[in-house]
Amino acid sequence: MAPVRSGDNPEVDGAAGAEARLYEKVRALLRKAESTSFPAEAEALTAKAQDLLARHALDRAVLEGTGPQPSGGPVVRPVPVPGTYAAGRAMLLGAVASANRCTAVWDPQATTAMVVGYRIDLDAVELLWSSLVAQAEAAMTAAGSHRDGSGRSRTRSWRSAFWVSFAQRIGQRLDEQNCATLASLEQEQRTDLTPVLASRHDEVDAAVRQAFPRLTTRRTRVSNGDGFSAGRSAADRADLIGRRPLRHGS
C-alpha cells in the first residue's frame, strides 16, 4: 500500500486546514485584546478566543478518546521564559498549563520552561499565556515606578509581587470557570466527559514523572502588598470567562 501523502486524503487535509484557520482567528482575536484600550472589549475578545480553543480541543479529546490517537501521546515542549521577573511569568505559565491539562516545569537557573501535554493543549497554552503576559506587562508598565515613604525605590518588589498575584488569581479564575464550563458542556452533549479527560490527565502525569523523576516544588514569597493587590486587580480585568474544564485534580 502506498503511503498517504498530503493531498491524498482530503479529510485529513481539510481537518489540518480548518485547524490552521482556527488558530489564525484566535491569534487575531488575542492581538486585538492586547491592543485595545477598552477593558470590556478586551474581555469579550479574549473570551471568544478561549471559547474557540476550548471547543476545538474538547472535540479532539473526545474523538481521540474513542479510538486511535493520531496526535500521539504527551510530549515535552520548551517555552522561553525570559525577563527580570521570570519567576512570576513562570508561575503564570504554570497556571495556564494546569488549566489546559498540561504541566509546566521551570528551573530558576534556566531561561526556558518545559511544558508537558498533548500538542493541541500545548498550542492553547502558548497562545493564551503569551496574550496574558502582554496584558500583564501593559498593566505593570502603566502603573509606573514606586517608592516608599522615605523615597527609596520599591519598583522591583512591587513588580515581583504583581506577577505572583496576577498568576495566582488567573489560576483561581481558571479553576472556578472550569467547574461551570464542564457542567455546561456535559449538559450540551448529554454525556459524562470525566473518563476521557481523567485518562488524559493521568497520561500527562505519567509523562511528567518519566521526564522529570526528581521534580520538586518551591514556595514563592512576596514583600510588597500594594504590588500584590495590583496584580490581583489586573488579573480580574483580564477576565477568563469561557475557559474550558480540561484539567482535573489541579
N, C-alpha and C positions, 0 to 999 in steps of 0.2 A: 504494500500500500504506500502510495506516495505521501510524503509529509505535507501537512497543511501549511500553506504559506499565506501571507497577508493578501487578501483579495480572493482566496479560495473559499472562505467561509463568510458569507455576507452577514450571518447572525453575529459572529464574533467581532467582525469589523464594525458592524453597526453599534454593538454594545460599547466598544472602545471609543468610537466617535461620540456617542452620547455622553460618556463619562468625561471626555475631554471638554465638551461644551458645557457640562455642568460645572466643572472646576473653573472654567474661564468666567462663567456667570458669577460664581461665588467670589472669585478674586475681584471682579468689577464691583460687586456689592460692598466688599470689605474696603476697597480703596476709597469708595465714596464715604463710607462710615468714618474712615480715618481723616478725611479731608474736610468734612462738613463742620461748620461752627454751631450747628443746631443739635443739641443733645437728643431731642426727640427723633430727629431724622436719623441720627447715628444708631439709635436703639432699634428703630424699625428696619434699617438696612442690615444690621448685624443679626437681628432675629430671623430675617428672611434667609440670609446666608446659612445660618445654623440649621434652619428647618430643611433646606435643600440637602445639606450634608447628612443630616440625621436620617432622613427618609431613604436616601440612596444607600447609606451604609447598612441600615437595618434591613432593607430589602435583600442586599447581598448576603448578610449574615444568615438570614432565614433560608435563602436559596441554597447556600453552600452547606448549611447545617442539615439539609435533607439529602445530600448526595456528595459526589466527589468535590474536592475543593480546588478549583483551577488556580486560585491565587496562592496556593501553598499555605504553610503554617506561619507562625510568628517569626519575625526577623528583627535584627538589631539595626537601627538607623542612627547615624551620628547627626546631631543638631548643634551647630555652633552657638555658644552662649558667651559672647564677649562682653566687655564693658566693665566699668568700675564697680557697678552693683550687680555683678554676675550672680551672686548668691540669691538675690531677690528674683532675678529673671529665671534662674533655675527652679526656684520654688513655684513660680507661675507655670513653668513648663510642666512640672510635676502635677500640678492641679489640673491642667488641661488634659494631660496624658491620662490621668486616672479616670477622668470623666469620659474618656474615649476608649476604655478597656485597654489602655497601654500603661507601661511603667517607665518612668524616666529615672536614669541613674546618672549622678553627677559627682565628679571628683573635684573638690575645691582647687586642686592644683592644676586642673586642666581647663581649657577654653572650649571644650566640646562635651556635651552630654550625650548619653546613649539612651535611645528610647526603644523599648521592645513592644511589638504589637503586630497586628496584621497590616498589610500595606494600605488598605483603604482607610483604616483608622489612623495610621501614621500620617497619611496625607491630610486628614482632617485636623490632626493635632498641629501640624506645621502651619496650616492656613490660619487657624484660629489664634494660635499662640503669637504668630507674627503680627496679626492685627491688634491683639491686646497689648503687646509690647509697645507698638506705635502709639496707641491711645494712652497708655500709662506714661510714656515718656513725654507726650504732649502736655498732659496734666501736671506732671512734675516740673517741667520747664516753665510752664505758665505761673507756677507758684513762686518762682524766683529764689533768691538766696534767703538764708535765715540766720539770725543772731540771737544770743541770749541777752539777758538784762544788762550784762557787763560789756556788750558789744563784741563778744567773741563769736566766731563763725560756728554755726550749728548746722550748716547746709548738708554736710556729709552724713551726719547721724540722722537728720530729718529725712533725707532721701533713702537711706538704708531702711529706716522704719517704714517709710512709704511703700517700698517694694514688698516688704514682708506682709504688711497689712493688705495690700492690693491682692497679692497671691492667695492669702488665706480667705479673703472674702469671696474672691472668684470661685475658689473651691467649694465654699459653703453654698453659694448660689447654684452652682452646677449640681451639687448633691440634692438640694431642695427641688430643683426643676426636674431632675432625673426621676424622682418618685411620681411626680404629676404626669410627666410625659409617658412613662411606662404604662400607667393606668389608662391613659388616653389611647395609646397605640393598641393595647390589648383589646380595648373595647371596640375600636375600629375594625380590627382584623378578627375579632372573636376567637382568639387563640391565646394560649399561655406561652409567652416568649421566654420565660425563665430558663427552660432546659437548654436551648440553643445558646443563649447569652452566657449562662453559667459555664457551659462547656468551653466556650472560647476564653472566658476569664481564666479557667483552670489551665488551659494550654499556654496562655501568656505567662502565668505564674511559673509554670514548669520551665519555660524558655528562659525566664529571668534567673531561676536557680541554676540552670545549666551554664548560662553565660557569665554569671557573677556569683560563684559559690561562696564568696567571702563578703558579701554585701552587708553593710552596716548602715545605721541611721544616725543622724545628729540633730541636736536642737539648735534653733536659731533664736537669739535674744535681741531685743531692741532697747534703745535708751532714749528714744525721743517720742513722747506721747503725741505731740502735735503732728509729727510726720505719720504716725500710725493712724491717727484719725483721718488725715487727709487721704491716705491710701485706701482706707475703707470707703470713704465718700466717692473716690474716683472709681472704685470697683462697682459701687452701686450704680453709678451713672453709665458704666459700660453695659449694664443690663443684658443678662444672658437668657432671657425668656426664649423657650423653644429648644433648649439643649436636650439631647437625647439620652435615654437611660441605658447605656450600654456597658456600664461598669458596676458590677455587683460587689458588695463587700468592701468598698473603698473606704 
